[in-house]
Structures are given as structure tokens and as C-alpha cells.
Amino acid sequence: MSSSTRDHGGEQPAPEFVQMNNLVCESVGGKVLFATDDWFAAAENLLKKGDPEFKTGLFTEYGKWMDGWETRRKRIPGHDWCIIELGVPGVIHGFHVDTHFFTGNYAPRISVQGACLQENISLPTRGDRIGSAATEEDFKAVERLHSEKWEYLLEMTELTPGYAESCHSYFHVNSKERWTHIRLNIYPDGGIARFKVYGIGQRDWSSCGPNDLEDLLSMANGSVCLGYSDAHYGHPRNLIGT
């Protein structure tokens, strides 16, 4: 079993786990496999490496342009959710949820579930999803994962609006298990700017041959930055792949 605790939000110093590697960042191969709805902004934005932006006066044909994942108001039972494949499978130490610029339209509550899947997942390819929602074919394909039964790493909890003093929420995860996929649930709908999953990579060494050469400092093989003297122009963890 896994458990999680909320650390804090706002302008207080971030918890120590943010010095670890972001296992779902798009720059290390993290990707969204499925989302129930991408009407205002696509779920892929959650995994961007850069900070969220706000562009005054910029609109799409569906509404205000937002740098994050934003769904429509639910008119049917249920809630919105997405499936994320970790770019680097590993042990998760914490979540960082950023609602930056989502003020009246932020997702009020979230929960996070996880799984360690051995087989390859085959789901319909996602294209430019803005202005769309999952089709019946998409739902039938994702049902095979039984993601609603995945283990909860974070039970349902409240988020805070996307003002500078309240947009950051951090959640510690108490788990020593290896995870490959995440299900991010938002209740019932709304927007999140960024979602980061911090932890330590854990390689499946059974797939490596005895004579294979491996980068022992790669984050995929379990390396993590333990300390540094300065990170003003860039975090030293960039050296190992994040």
C-alpha cells in the first residue's frame, strides 16, 4: 500500500523531493496516452518542462488560450481523467501540481492512481486534441487497462486557485514500489497547468544483456542529484538527463 500527505502550497519553500527527477517530463519521454476531454487545452501541456505562460488577449475557436490541461464543464455523470506513461519508470516520492493562471477555472480536486504494467499498451494515437473529447473507440480501448482499479497514490484532495501565492501544491508519496503509469483524476473538471512526478528511476535490468554498456549516471538507471553549490542558471540534474 502507498500513502501520501499534503506538504503545502503558496510561496513557501518547496519540499526536498523537488530536487529529484521529474519522471513524467516530456523531455525524458513522458507522454499522455488517453484523456477524457481536451476541449480548451490538451493534456500534453501538463508535461511541458517550461513554466506555464499567460498570453493576454489570445483566444482559440474554443475559448481563452491556456497553457495547461483544461476540460469542459461536465454535463454528464463522472469526472475527467487522463493516463500518463512515465518517461522513466521508478519509485515516486512526490507530486507537484501547478494551477498557475487557472483561477476561476482550476480543477477543484484531484486524485492520483498508479500501476506497474509489464506489457506494452496499445491505445489509439492522440493527435492535436484541442476542441475534442475521447471517442467511444478510445473509451473501449482504455477500458482494457482497468485503470479505475489502480492503486491510489494520492486520495481525493483539494487544489488551490492559480494565483501566484496559491498555485503550487505538493504531495509526499510514501511508496517503495516501481511505477510505470499514472492515472490523474480531476473532480469534476477544470484546468491544471503542470503536473510533475518526482522520484528515482528504477531500471528493469532483466532486459539488458551481460555485455551491454550502460550509462551509470543516467536518471533512467537510478541516478539522482544529492546536492550542489549553485543552481542559478540551471539545475545540476540536467547533467543526468532531466
Protein Blocks (a to p, Z undefined) as FASTA:
>chain_A
ZZdddfbecjbdcdfklmmccfkbfknopacfbdfbfklocfklmmpmbdcdddehiacf
kbccdedddddddfbecddddddddfbgcddfbdcddfehiaklccfbdcddddddfbdc
dddddddfehiacdfklmmmmmmnommmpccfbdcdddddfbfklmpccdddddfbdcfb
dcddddfbdcdfbdcddddddddfklpcfkbccdfkbfknopacfbdfbfklocfklmno
ZZ
